[in-house]
Every structure is written in structure tokens, then in C-alpha cells.
Amino acid sequence: MTPNTPLSILHESLRGSPIIWKGDYPYFIHPISDGIPRMDAKVLRATRDLIVESVDWSKVDLIVTVEAMGLPLLAAVGDATGKPTVVIRKRSYGMDGETKVDVATGYSQSTVYINDINPGERILIVDDVISTGGTLEPLLETLENMGVILQDIVIAIEKGEGRKRLNREKPTWPIRTLARIDIIDGKVEIVD
């Protein structure tokens, strides 16, 4: 891989990421996924550029993410493209049409709330990490049931089998990732 390309910058930032254990679940810590350790601006720019360059913007009406760690990507991509953005929040606002979705990660369960996303809108979902797919799956099902068009889904970092499982079970969901990692011998490794 050519040094100093957006992909090489993202890959290099992932190598050496700290690992903590949440029960039996190995959790890597990276600025894109956790906000710590501190993020070098070139890593955010590189991740933003990889997303911006890979999307057909003529087919996107709205950029969406789930609170909280998708927010830096949402802001950067929205600013770069001029497209409007919406955050799926972890608390209810009680707005007309608010939709509640129960989600689960590899180590926790929670509820998120969809507001201001309308039937027929073509959306791009950006997010930080996919592992099990437990957050993304119920969210995508709910958005589809709302009549939203899932135009593109770009996740910065893939760990585990969640994307593969969702692509098998629902091949119409256009889930893509920028970097795929695995934890091998207690260290983050880039895998293809």
C-alpha cells in the first residue's frame, strides 16, 4: 500500500490500538471509535476522504449516523459534501413520528430514537465500527419499514463477522467498510 494515502493513514492509525476486555469481548480503543486516544486530524481527514470519494452523491439526500461515535464522521462528511445530516439519538425527544429501536452491541443493549427521517429519502449511513451487527441490523430493518431508501452504508472499521452475516442475510443492504481488523495475540491486525 502506498504510504500517506487515506487508506494507509487509517490502517496505520489502527495498528497498535489498545485492547481492553469487556467480559469475553476484546474491545479495541481507537479515536474513530472511542474519541481516545486523541485523534490526529489527518486520521479524521483520511477517513472522511475515503467516504466522500466512494459515494455517488447524486443519489444521496441525507447523511445519518447513530450517536455517539459516528458524530465526528457525520460532521466531517456533511461539511465536505454540503449534504444535510441527522443523528439517531440515544434518548427520546418525543417529536411527532419519533421511532424507537432496541439495539445490542457485543457487550451491551440500548435503545435509540429516529427523528426527522422521511419515507422515500435516500440516505447514506456512516458509522465508526461494525462488529456483531447488533446495532445496525434492527436499525436498518426499522428504516426500511419506514420507507427510507438505504442508498449506501459506510462503516469506517470492521471487526468480527457482523458485516458478512448481514450481507448474507440481507444482500440488498449496501454495507461497506473501509478497514477490516482482527485482534490476534492481543494486537490489532489489518486483514483483507
C-alpha positions in Angstrom: 0.0 0.0 0.0 1.3 3.5 -0.9 2.3 5.5 2.2 0.3 8.6 3.1 -2.8 7.6 1.1 -6.1 8.0 3.1 -6.3 4.2 3.4 -2.7 3.8 4.6 -3.2 6.6 7.2 -6.3 4.9 8.5 -4.6 1.5 8.6 -1.5 2.8 10.4 -3.6 4.5 13.0 -5.3 1.2 13.8 -2.1 -0.7 14.3 -1.1 -0.6 18.0 -4.6 0.4 19.2 -5.0 -0.5 22.9 -7.2 -3.6 23.7 -9.4 -3.9 26.8 -11.6 -6.8 27.7 -15.4 -6.4 28.4 -16.0 -9.9 29.8 -15.0 -12.2 26.9 -15.3 -9.5 24.3 -11.9 -7.9 23.1 -12.6 -4.2 22.6 -10.1 -2.1 20.7 -9.7 1.6 21.5 -9.3 4.0 18.6 -10.0 7.7 18.1 -12.6 7.0 15.4 -14.5 4.5 17.5 -13.9 5.9 21.0 -12.6 9.5 20.9 -9.5 8.3 22.7 -6.6 8.3 22.5 -6.5 11.7 20.9 -7.1 11.8 17.2 -4.6 13.2 14.8 -6.6 15.4 12.4 -5.1 13.6 9.4 -6.8 10.3 10.6 -10.3 12.0 10.5 -9.5 13.7 7.2 -8.3 10.4 5.7 -11.5 8.6 6.9 -13.7 11.4 5.6 -11.9 11.4 2.2 -12.3 7.6 1.9 -16.1 8.0 2.5 -16.5 11.1 0.3 -14.6 9.6 -2.7 -16.5 6.3 -2.6 -20.1 7.6 -2.6 -22.4 8.6 -5.5 -23.6 11.9 -4.0 -26.2 12.4 -6.7 -28.1 9.5 -5.1 -28.0 10.7 -1.5 -30.5 13.1 0.1 -29.4 12.8 3.8 -26.4 11.6 5.8 -27.3 9.7 9.0 -25.4 8.3 11.9 -26.0 6.8 15.4 -24.9 8.6 18.5 -22.2 9.0 19.6 -19.0 7.9 17.8 -20.4 8.3 14.3 -20.7 12.1 15.1 -17.2 13.1 14.0 -17.6 11.3 10.7 -21.1 12.7 10.2 -19.9 16.2 10.7 -16.8 15.9 8.5 -18.6 14.2 5.7 -21.6 16.6 5.9 -19.2 19.6 5.8 -17.3 18.2 2.9 -20.4 17.4 0.8 -22.9 20.1 1.9 -25.5 17.3 2.4 -27.9 17.6 5.4 -27.3 15.4 8.4 -29.3 13.7 11.1 -28.2 11.9 14.3 -30.1 8.8 15.6 -30.0 9.6 19.3 -29.9 7.5 22.4 -32.7 9.5 24.1 -36.2 10.3 23.2 -37.3 13.8 22.2 -41.0 12.9 21.8 -41.2 14.5 18.4 -44.0 13.6 16.0 -43.1 10.4 14.2 -40.2 9.5 16.5 -39.4 5.8 16.1 -37.9 3.7 18.9 -35.4 0.9 18.1 -33.8 -1.6 20.5 -30.2 -2.4 19.6 -27.4 -4.6 21.0 -23.6 -4.5 20.7 -21.2 -7.3 21.5 -21.3 -6.1 25.2 -24.4 -4.0 25.8 -28.0 -3.3 24.9 -29.7 0.1 24.5 -32.5 1.9 22.7 -32.1 4.6 20.0 -34.6 7.0 18.6 -35.1 8.0 14.9 -36.4 11.5 14.2 -36.7 13.6 11.0 -36.0 10.9 8.5 -38.8 10.6 6.0 -40.2 7.8 3.7 -38.6 8.0 0.2 -35.4 9.8 1.4 -32.2 8.2 0.0 -29.8 8.0 2.9 -26.2 7.3 3.5 -25.4 5.9 6.9 -21.9 6.5 8.2 -20.7 4.9 11.4 -17.5 4.1 13.2 -17.5 0.3 13.8 -19.4 -2.8 12.9 -18.6 -6.0 14.9 -21.7 -8.2 15.5 -24.1 -6.1 13.5 -26.4 -6.0 16.6 -26.8 -2.2 16.3 -27.0 -1.9 12.6 -29.5 -4.8 11.9 -32.5 -3.6 13.8 -31.8 0.0 12.7 -31.8 -0.9 9.0 -34.9 -3.1 9.4 -36.7 -0.2 11.0 -35.6 2.4 8.4 -36.7 0.1 5.6 -40.1 -0.4 7.3 -40.3 3.4 7.5 -40.0 3.5 3.7 -36.5 5.0 3.7 -34.1 4.1 0.8 -30.9 2.7 2.2 -28.7 4.1 -0.6 -25.3 3.4 0.9 -23.9 2.3 4.3 -20.2 3.0 5.0 -18.6 1.9 8.3 -15.1 3.0 9.0 -13.8 -0.1 10.8 -15.0 -3.7 10.6 -14.2 -6.2 13.4 -15.8 -9.6 13.5 -18.4 -11.2 11.3 -21.3 -8.7 11.5 -21.0 -7.3 8.0 -20.6 -10.7 6.4 -23.5 -12.0 8.3 -25.8 -9.1 7.4 -24.7 -9.2 3.7 -25.6 -12.9 3.6 -28.9 -12.5 5.4 -29.9 -9.3 3.6 -27.9 -8.8 0.4 -29.9 -5.7 -0.6 -28.3 -3.8 2.3 -25.3 -2.0 0.7 -22.9 -2.3 3.7 -19.3 -1.4 3.0 -16.3 -0.9 5.3 -13.1 1.0 4.9 -10.7 -1.1 7.1 -11.1 -4.6 8.4 -9.3 -5.6 11.5 -8.9 -8.6 13.8 -7.4 -9.0 17.2 -4.6 -11.5 17.0 -2.4 -12.3 20.0 -3.8 -9.3 21.8 -3.0 -6.8 19.0 -4.9 -5.1 16.3 -4.1 -6.5 12.8 -5.3 -5.3 9.4 -6.9 -8.1 7.5 -8.1 -8.3 3.9 
